[in-house]
Amino acid sequence: MLHIRNIQEQDYASIISVINDWWGGRQMADMLPKLFFVHFQPTSFIAEENGERVAFLVGFLSQTFPGEAYIHFVGVHPDKRKDGVGRLLYHHFFDAVKQRGCHTVRCITSPVNKTSIAFHTKLGFAIEQGDKLVDGVSVASNYDGRGNDRVVFMKAI
Amino acid sequence: MLHIRNIQEQDYASIISVINDWWGGRQMADMLPKLFFVHFQPTSFIAEENGERVAFLVGFLSQTFPGEAYIHFVGVHPDKRKDGVGRLLYHHFFDAVKQRGCHTVRCITSPVNKTSIAFHTKLGFAIEQGDKLVDGVSVASNYDGRGNDRVVFMKAI
């Protein structure tokens, strides 16, 4: 039985210790300082199954653009990837930010992450025009600094 | 002549390309994805001198704790460290978040960063009780994940 709840500060230690493994050894922990688990709890969620954390989503409301929300990080346990948990978390987030007056959600991913690109496209995200094409996908060069190209997603909710 | 203004998305490329150098070669860029320059502009600032960016502060309002603000990242050009630019940016931030209803500012630093600890203490930050002492300073073990101890600061404004 899947249960979704708001993230808590206490979830951090357990999530951060598995995050690199969940991402197949990629060093992801630096991208997820504890601040996201402390200060963005109203729009960040944990999915639990039988009391075990199987997925999480960290997002927030833009403080520059009223009506916009941003998803920073999503992680799903490798064994749970086909169960629609990610999709469920996204919809939970959409509902939460809609209730807080948002009409637009943005997020980004790496051009190498084909699974992520397919996932977001299937969820109805559009890809914003970048400055080059990678395998037919528009990409913003050096978006997150030199060498860190990103695909930029946007969805009206 | 020093001029402080709100951060813009366009500042990112220039800041991110110098940040590791400003920090004496420490790899800091991963801690500063572009999202902070996009979504937290009302409480993030750039200090310019003769049209050159000499310092910046990235902070935001807590979305979990109303009345709390958080400073995530501050960088000052190595040649400008003695000029009080950091202090000026902090006070600019205090004013900005006070106007938005905040009474408390939090931030963290590494226990190895003695300059940062001295700076925050001088500015009136208190150090929150951690679970061990490092050189007489209370430290929260593994705060940002295993091995990433942090000194946790708090200031009423």
Interface residues (C-beta under 8 A of the other chain):
Chain A: Y12 A13 I16 S17 A29 D30 M31 P33 K34 L35 V38 H39 F40 Q41 P42 T43 F60 L61 S62 Q63 T64 F65 E68 Y70 H72 N142 Y143 D144 G145 R146
Chain B: Y12 A13 I16 S17 A29 D30 M31 P33 K34 L35 V38 H39 F40 Q41 P42 T43 F60 L61 S62 Q63 T64 F65 E68 Y70 H72 N142 Y143 D144 G145 R146
